[in-house]
């Protein structure tokens, strides 16, 4: 056979270089995608594992924080209770400190009193006596009480031989002489007499008797049948009881109804009581006015010829002439002298 008669064999197809490059790139990309997917999956699993771990750790930490918070609250409560106890103890200690301070001050005052000399105590007592005497003079006008206080102060100074109090005793002696020269009204005696007059008012006789006239009716036994005559006599007896005739020596006597005598006596008692109050208040004008009104009532309504009424009227006139308000001197010289003596000793 000739070469021209042999069948022709086609050569195998030859791949193009471009297509091969594309296939290798696809294989690389696929491998990279697989690797990327594996890495992503591994990262996701790692993140999830870390998240679970963080959550577990956070939960444990929160639980621990809750326990710590509870413990802190308990500790805070204990601290508050302890603080309250401490405050209570501090308050108690402060009270004890204040009490101790007061006791210390009292002890210091006691020590000062004990350390004070006998002469200082004498001057303090004399000053108190003089202050009391001054109060008696200024408030009550009690000259006798003030005089007694001055004499007691002078006696107390006389017993203190070591105390040089000659100027003070000289001032006290001058005040004593001034008080002795003051006229002293007998206030107590006048008050007693006024009380006696008030007690006698109910027993003093009035000019007009306060006892109403008694009707004396004499019933005569008439024989039966004389009713007209008996009625006439009864009428006459009643008429005689309505009229009372008296022989009066004084034509201008003040007449009083029997029931008015009670008010007269009570008003006279009130006048005497008002005079007693004015006496204690040293109100000489009111005192004399009340006694003058009492004398007028006594002379007008009471039987002054009777001995009790005459004595009462004489007592009223005597009391009306008694002095009530007097000029009371002061003892400022003695007070100034004792205070000067005390100041001089304190400077020493």
C-alpha positions as CSV (number, residue, x, y, z in Angstrom):
1,X,0.0,0.0,0.0
2,X,1.1,3.3,-0.7
3,X,1.2,6.0,1.8
4,X,-1.6,7.7,0.1
5,X,-3.9,4.8,0.8
6,X,-3.2,4.7,4.6
7,X,-5.8,6.2,6.9
8,X,-4.8,9.4,8.4
9,X,-4.5,9.6,12.2
10,X,-5.5,12.9,13.8
11,X,-3.2,14.3,16.4
12,X,-4.5,14.7,19.9
13,X,-5.9,18.0,20.8
14,X,-3.4,20.2,22.6
15,X,-4.9,22.2,25.6
16,X,-4.4,25.8,25.4
17,X,-2.2,27.5,28.1
18,X,-5.0,29.9,29.1
19,X,-7.4,27.2,30.1
20,X,-4.8,25.5,32.2
21,X,-4.1,28.6,34.1
22,X,-7.7,29.1,34.8
23,X,-8.1,25.6,36.2
24,X,-5.1,25.9,38.5
25,X,-6.4,29.2,39.8
26,X,-9.8,27.7,40.4
27,X,-8.2,24.8,42.3
28,X,-6.2,27.3,44.4
29,X,-9.3,29.4,45.1
30,X,-11.3,26.3,46.1
31,X,-8.5,25.2,48.4
32,X,-8.3,28.7,49.8
33,X,-12.1,28.8,50.3
34,X,-12.0,25.5,52.1
35,X,-9.1,26.6,54.3
36,X,-10.9,29.9,54.9
37,X,-14.1,28.1,55.8
38,X,-12.1,25.8,58.2
39,X,-10.4,28.8,59.7
40,X,-13.8,30.6,60.1
41,X,-15.3,27.6,61.6
42,X,-12.4,27.2,64.0
43,X,-12.6,30.9,64.8
44,X,-16.3,30.7,65.4
45,X,-15.9,27.8,67.7
46,X,-13.0,29.5,69.5
47,X,-15.1,32.7,69.9
48,X,-18.1,30.7,71.2
49,X,-15.8,28.8,73.6
50,X,-14.3,32.1,74.8
51,X,-17.8,33.6,75.1
52,X,-19.0,30.7,77.2
53,X,-15.9,31.0,79.3
54,X,-16.4,34.7,79.8
55,X,-20.0,34.2,80.7
56,X,-19.2,31.6,83.2
57,X,-16.4,33.8,84.6
58,X,-18.7,36.8,84.7
59,X,-21.4,34.8,86.5
60,X,-19.0,33.5,89.0
61,X,-17.7,37.0,89.5
62,X,-21.2,38.4,89.9
63,X,-22.0,35.7,92.5
64,X,-18.8,36.5,94.3
65,X,-19.7,40.2,94.2
66,X,-23.1,39.4,95.5
67,X,-21.6,37.5,98.4
68,X,-19.1,40.3,99.0
69,X,-22.0,42.8,98.9
70,X,-24.0,40.8,101.5
71,X,-20.9,40.5,103.6
72,X,-20.3,44.3,103.3
73,X,-23.9,45.0,104.3
74,X,-23.6,42.7,107.3
75,X,-20.3,44.4,108.2
76,X,-21.9,47.8,107.7
77,X,-24.8,46.9,110.0
78,X,-22.4,45.7,112.6
79,X,-20.4,48.9,112.2
80,X,-23.6,51.0,112.6
81,X,-24.6,49.1,115.7
82,X,-21.0,49.5,117.1
83,X,-21.2,53.2,116.2
84,X,-24.5,53.6,118.0
85,X,-23.0,51.9,121.1
86,X,-20.0,54.2,120.8
87,X,-22.2,57.3,120.7
88,X,-24.2,56.1,123.7
89,X,-21.0,55.5,125.6
90,X,-19.6,58.9,124.5
91,X,-22.9,60.5,125.7
92,X,-22.6,58.7,129.0
93,X,-19.0,59.7,129.4
94,X,-19.9,63.3,128.6
95,X,-22.6,63.2,131.3
96,X,-20.1,61.8,133.7
97,X,-17.6,64.4,132.7
98,X,-20.2,67.2,133.2
99,X,-21.1,65.7,136.6
100,X,-17.4,65.5,137.5
101,X,-17.0,69.1,136.4
102,X,-19.9,70.2,138.6
103,X,-18.5,68.3,141.5
104,X,-15.1,69.9,140.9
105,X,-16.7,73.4,140.9
106,X,-18.6,72.6,144.1
107,X,-15.4,71.3,145.7
108,X,-13.5,74.4,144.7
109,X,-16.3,76.5,146.1
110,X,-16.2,74.5,149.3
111,X,-12.4,74.9,149.5
112,X,-12.8,78.6,149.0
113,X,-15.4,78.8,151.7
114,X,-13.2,76.7,154.0
115,X,-10.2,78.8,153.2
116,X,-12.1,82.0,153.9
117,X,-11.1,83.5,157.1
118,X,-13.3,84.0,160.1
119,X,-13.3,87.7,159.7
120,X,-14.6,87.4,156.1
121,X,-17.5,85.3,157.4
122,X,-18.3,87.9,160.1
123,X,-18.4,90.7,157.5
124,X,-20.6,88.5,155.3
125,X,-23.0,87.9,158.1
126,X,-23.1,91.5,159.1
127,X,-23.8,92.6,155.6
128,X,-26.8,90.1,155.4
129,X,-28.1,91.5,158.7
130,X,-27.9,95.1,157.3
131,X,-29.6,94.2,154.1
132,X,-32.4,92.6,156.1
133,X,-32.7,95.7,158.2
134,X,-32.9,97.9,155.0
135,X,-35.6,95.7,153.6
136,X,-37.6,95.9,156.8
137,X,-37.4,99.7,156.6
138,X,-38.2,100.2,152.9
139,X,-40.9,97.5,152.4
140,X,-42.8,97.4,155.8
141,X,-41.5,100.5,157.7
142,X,-40.7,98.1,160.5
143,X,-38.4,100.3,162.6
144,X,-38.2,97.9,165.5
145,X,-37.2,95.0,163.3
146,X,-34.5,97.1,161.6
147,X,-33.2,98.3,165.0
148,X,-33.0,94.7,166.2
149,X,-31.0,93.7,163.2
150,X,-28.6,96.6,163.6
151,X,-28.1,95.8,167.2
152,X,-27.4,92.1,166.4
153,X,-24.9,93.2,163.7
154,X,-23.1,95.4,166.2
155,X,-23.0,92.6,168.8
156,X,-21.5,90.2,166.2
157,X,-18.8,92.7,165.4
158,X,-18.1,93.2,169.1
159,X,-17.4,89.4,169.4
160,X,-14.9,89.5,166.5
161,X,-12.0,90.9,168.5
162,X,-9.4,90.4,165.8
163,X,-11.4,92.3,163.2
164,X,-10.6,96.0,162.8
165,X,-14.1,97.3,162.2
166,X,-14.1,100.6,164.0
167,X,-15.4,102.7,161.1
168,X,-18.1,100.1,160.5
169,X,-19.2,100.0,164.1
170,X,-19.3,103.8,164.2
171,X,-21.6,103.9,161.2
172,X,-23.9,101.2,162.7
173,X,-24.0,103.1,166.0
174,X,-25.0,106.3,164.2
175,X,-27.8,104.5,162.4
176,X,-29.0,102.9,165.6
177,X,-29.3,106.3,167.3
178,X,-31.2,107.7,164.3
179,X,-33.7,104.8,164.4
180,X,-34.2,105.2,168.2
181,X,-35.1,108.8,167.6
182,X,-37.9,107.9,165.2
183,X,-41.4,107.9,166.8
184,X,-42.7,104.4,166.5
185,X,-46.5,104.0,166.1
186,X,-48.0,101.0,167.9
187,X,-49.3,99.3,164.7
188,X,-49.9,96.0,166.4
189,X,-51.8,97.6,169.3
190,X,-53.9,99.6,167.0
191,X,-54.7,96.6,164.9
192,X,-55.7,94.6,168.1
193,X,-58.0,97.4,169.2
194,X,-59.7,97.5,165.7
195,X,-60.2,93.7,165.9
196,X,-61.8,94.1,169.3
197,X,-64.2,96.8,168.0
198,X,-65.2,94.6,165.1
199,X,-66.0,91.8,167.5
200,X,-68.1,94.1,169.7
201,X,-70.2,95.6,166.9
202,X,-72.9,92.9,167.2
203,X,-73.3,93.4,170.9
204,X,-73.4,97.3,171.0
205,X,-77.0,98.6,171.6
206,X,-78.8,100.7,169.0
207,X,-80.9,103.8,169.9
208,X,-83.9,102.1,168.3
209,X,-84.3,98.5,169.4
210,X,-84.0,96.1,166.5
211,X,-86.5,93.7,168.1
212,X,-89.9,94.2,166.5
213,X,-92.7,94.9,169.0
214,X,-94.6,91.8,170.1
215,X,-98.3,91.8,169.8
216,X,-99.9,90.8,173.0
217,X,-103.5,89.8,172.6
218,X,-105.6,88.9,175.6
219,X,-108.4,86.7,174.9
220,X,-111.4,87.1,177.3
221,X,-113.8,84.4,177.7
222,X,-117.2,85.7,176.6
223,X,-120.4,83.9,177.2
224,X,-121.9,82.4,174.2
225,X,-124.2,84.7,172.3
226,X,-122.0,87.8,172.5
227,X,-120.2,87.3,169.2
228,X,-120.4,90.9,168.2
229,X,-118.7,92.1,171.4
230,X,-116.0,89.5,171.0
231,X,-115.3,90.5,167.4
232,X,-115.1,94.2,168.5
233,X,-112.5,93.4,171.2
234,X,-110.5,91.3,168.8
235,X,-110.4,94.1,166.3
236,X,-109.3,96.6,169.0
237,X,-106.5,94.2,170.2
238,X,-105.2,93.9,166.6
239,X,-105.2,97.7,166.2
240,X,-103.2,98.2,169.4
241,X,-100.6,95.8,168.2
242,X,-100.0,97.8,165.0
243,X,-99.2,101.0,166.9
244,X,-96.3,101.5,169.4
245,X,-95.8,104.7,171.4
246,X,-92.5,105.6,172.9
247,X,-91.2,108.6,174.9
248,X,-88.0,109.8,173.2
249,X,-85.8,112.4,174.7
250,X,-84.1,113.2,171.4
251,X,-86.5,114.5,168.8
252,X,-84.1,114.0,165.8
253,X,-83.2,110.3,166.3
254,X,-82.5,108.4,163.0
255,X,-85.1,105.7,162.6
256,X,-84.1,102.3,161.4
257,X,-86.2,99.4,160.5
258,X,-85.3,96.2,162.4
259,X,-84.1,94.4,159.3
260,X,-81.8,97.3,158.5
261,X,-79.9,97.0,161.7
262,X,-78.0,93.9,160.4
263,X,-76.7,95.9,157.4
264,X,-75.7,98.8,159.6
265,X,-73.6,96.5,161.8
266,X,-72.0,94.8,158.7
267,X,-71.2,98.2,157.1
268,X,-69.6,99.3,160.4
269,X,-67.4,96.2,160.4
270,X,-66.4,96.8,156.9
271,X,-65.3,100.3,157.8
272,X,-63.2,99.1,160.7
273,X,-61.7,96.4,158.5
274,X,-60.8,99.0,155.8
275,X,-59.2,101.1,158.5
276,X,-57.1,98.1,159.6
277,X,-55.9,97.5,156.0
278,X,-55.0,101.2,155.6
279,X,-53.1,101.0,158.9
280,X,-51.0,98.1,157.6
281,X,-50.4,100.0,154.3
282,X,-49.5,103.2,156.2
283,X,-52.2,105.1,154.3
284,X,-53.0,107.7,157.0
285,X,-55.7,109.5,154.9
286,X,-57.8,106.4,154.3
287,X,-57.3,105.3,157.9
288,X,-58.6,108.5,159.4
289,X,-61.5,108.7,156.9
290,X,-62.7,105.2,157.8
291,X,-62.5,106.0,161.6
292,X,-64.3,109.3,161.1
293,X,-67.1,107.6,159.3
294,X,-67.3,104.9,162.0
295,X,-67.6,107.6,164.7
296,X,-70.4,109.3,162.8
297,X,-72.4,106.0,162.5
298,X,-71.7,105.2,166.1
299,X,-72.9,108.6,167.3
300,X,-76.0,108.6,165.0
301,X,-77.4,105.1,165.4
302,X,-76.0,103.6,168.6
303,X,-76.9,104.4,172.2
304,X,-73.9,106.2,173.4
305,X,-75.3,106.5,176.9
306,X,-74.8,102.8,177.3
307,X,-71.3,102.0,178.7
308,X,-70.2,99.6,175.9
309,X,-71.1,102.0,173.1
310,X,-69.5,104.9,175.0
311,X,-66.2,102.9,175.4
312,X,-66.2,101.9,171.8
313,X,-66.7,105.5,170.7
314,X,-63.9,106.7,172.9
315,X,-61.6,104.0,171.5
316,X,-62.4,105.2,168.0
317,X,-61.6,108.8,168.9
318,X,-58.3,107.7,170.5
319,X,-57.3,105.6,167.4
320,X,-58.2,108.5,165.1
321,X,-55.6,110.6,166.8
322,X,-52.8,108.0,166.6
323,X,-50.0,108.6,164.0
324,X,-49.8,105.9,161.3
325,X,-47.4,107.1,158.6
326,X,-44.0,108.2,159.7
327,X,-40.8,109.2,157.9
328,X,-38.5,106.2,158.0
329,X,-34.7,106.9,157.7
330,X,-32.3,104.7,155.7
331,X,-29.2,102.8,156.8
332,X,-27.1,103.4,153.7
333,X,-24.1,104.6,155.7
334,X,-23.8,101.2,157.4
335,X,-24.3,99.3,154.2
336,X,-21.6,101.4,152.5
337,X,-19.2,100.9,155.4
338,X,-19.6,97.1,155.5
339,X,-19.1,96.8,151.7
340,X,-16.0,99.0,151.9
341,X,-14.6,96.8,154.6
342,X,-15.2,93.6,152.5
343,X,-13.7,95.2,149.4
344,X,-10.6,96.2,151.4
345,X,-10.2,92.6,152.6
346,X,-10.6,91.2,149.1
347,X,-7.9,93.4,147.8
348,X,-5.6,92.1,150.4
